[in-house]
Amino acid sequence: MFLFENTPVTGLHHKLEKLRTRLMDLPFKFRQERMAITASLGGAMFSAKETAEQVFERVDKKLYEAKRAGRNCVVIDENGCV
């Protein structure tokens, strides 16, 4: 879990996408064969009115949405935006 303070939706998507692509670029080998590391990432914007549990639940839903979308992607929930 990562928390980014004062980050707009576009900034959040950019940061998570950058993390995803950097993971793919890592030189990872298994039994002398290069393998790509992929990541499905879910993110959410939140307001001060929400509990941590509410935010985590929304992020978790977006994570599974990213996995269902074919994996190795970023999905953001903007519902908590103020």
N, C-alpha and C positions, 0 to 999 in steps of 0.2 A: 504494500500500500504506500502510495506517495501522496503527500498533501502539498499543494502549491498555493501559497497565499497571494491574494490580489491578482489572480490570473483570469483573464477573460476566456470565453469559450474557445475562440480561435487559438489563443495561447496554450490552453490546455490540450487541445487536439494536436497542435504542433509539437509540444513537448512529448506527448505519448507516442506520436508517430516517429519522432526522432529516436526515442528509446527502442521502439520496435525495429527500426531499420538498423540501428547500431548493434542490436542483438544478432540480427541476421548476418552482419558483417564480421562477427567474431570468428577467429580461426579455430574452429572446433573439429577435432578428428576423433573418429572411433574406429579402431582397428585399421589405421592408416587410410581411412576413407574420410574425406571432408564431408561434414554434414552441416546443414544450416539450422540454426536455432530460430524457431519462430515463436511469436507471442500473440495471444489474443488479449487485448486490453480494454477494459471498461472504465469509463470516467463519468463523473457527475459534478455539476455545479450545485452549490448549496447555499441556503440562506441561514441567517441567525435564528430563524423560527423553527428550524428542523432539529430533531435529535440526531445524535450520531447513528443510532440504529436505523433511522429512516434513510439517511444518506447511504449507509453501507448496503442496505437492501436494494436501493436503486442502482448502485454501482455493481452489485452482484448480478442483477438482472441484465445490465448492459454487457457484462463479461460473458454471460451465457449467450446473449444475442450475438456477440462477436464470434463466438465459437460456432454457432449455428449458421452464421453468414459465410462460413468456409474457413474459418480460423485465420490467424496471422493478419488481424486487422484491428482497428481502433473504433469503438462505438462510444459516443458521448450522450449522456442524458442532461438536457438543459432545463428540466422542469424546476429545479431549485433556484434558478436565477431570480434575482430581485429586480 
